[in-house]
Amino acid sequence: MVELSGTGLPKVRREAGVELRKARLSDVDQIHALIRHWAERGLMLLRSHSHLYENIRDFHVLEDEEGHVVGVAGLHVLWRDLAEIRGLAVHPDRQGQGLGRWLVLACEREARDLGLPKVFAWTLQVGFFKGLGYQVTTREALPPKVWSECNACPFYENCREIAVIKHFAPPPFGG
C-alpha cells in the first residue's frame, strides 16, 4: 500500500472502476482511515472504530477494482419519519467524479425503500447538497432527537455545520 504523504490513505488510481455496495465489517479500517483523513482537516467528525462496527449496516461504500474503499456514506434512521445522511467521504484522489453524489443517491434510495419521507445532513458543503435538491434549514426546525450526539461533539460550542433537508414526494397511490 502506497500512502499519500502523511494521510494514512493508500494512493488509488483515479480511473479505476468502482462498485457500490453495502459496507462489510472488513471495510471498517478503510472507512475509518477515509473519515479520519477529512476529520483531521476539520471537514467532518471523526467516527471511532467502535462506532463504525456498531453502525456498519448504515453504510454504503464505493470499492475500486483494486479493493480500496474510495467512498463511504451512511443512512442513520432516527425516527419513523427521519434519517440522517452521515459520514460522507470520498478519497481525495477521486474527488470531482460524482462519487459523493452516487453515495448520497444510494442513501436516498434506501430511505425511500424504508418509507421515510425525508432525510437531512449536517454539512460544510452546502452547495453540494443544494445541487441534489436539499434545502438549508434551521437547527430549531429539526426534532430534538437530531441533537442526541451533539453534546459529545468537540465542535459543540463552535459548530460550523449547516443543516440541510430533503423531502421526498409521496409515493403514487398503491405504491
Steps between C-alpha positions, in 0.01 A plus 500: 500500500648832388380775730434860418743712694398490865133422442492127570304452177619276219581654165215400268463508124264778394376302201436169683145369474287505815213296637235622743408254775398480864795522739646188661678459831823448308465858364513673839875577499482656154181693583664628818812613311290682239290680760810577711665661196222761475447529878868594546435789262198616702255409225305224673465322831725211583316172551663243728558141399244405763240733350566364152470137611178572691349683203651311206155419360440874449782538248545467127849494352650545158776244449740528209614206293818476710305455824536854635202671664495833316170629635262452790167635624253388761124522543416509870129467579402724790123459508211377290512811281863609499850373427840666487751465221832489683863409457512605135862484388672451165869424456691819406634334183143431386343843565299661221381176340143493632576236763357707788182551300479126432531424872237754604260370236554145631412620851193678366388188314531300822305767690219488244499119510454522878210742453672803650353832384817704558873491565737763629873555539736725692751637253762757415438427129162669462537554125553129443178412681302784340600354163327179608177678594561564870391819671674678784300477821542632850620285786181584685287356218652155562367280780696473828597140415733645235703665775566177692866482395571873501591520869793263446628688195832684542358787290179535706573855614630612159303291255541611140282233344178594327189285498356405162183302441327327211134406493402217268185509294240258633487172311221465244173352629551130567878531471 
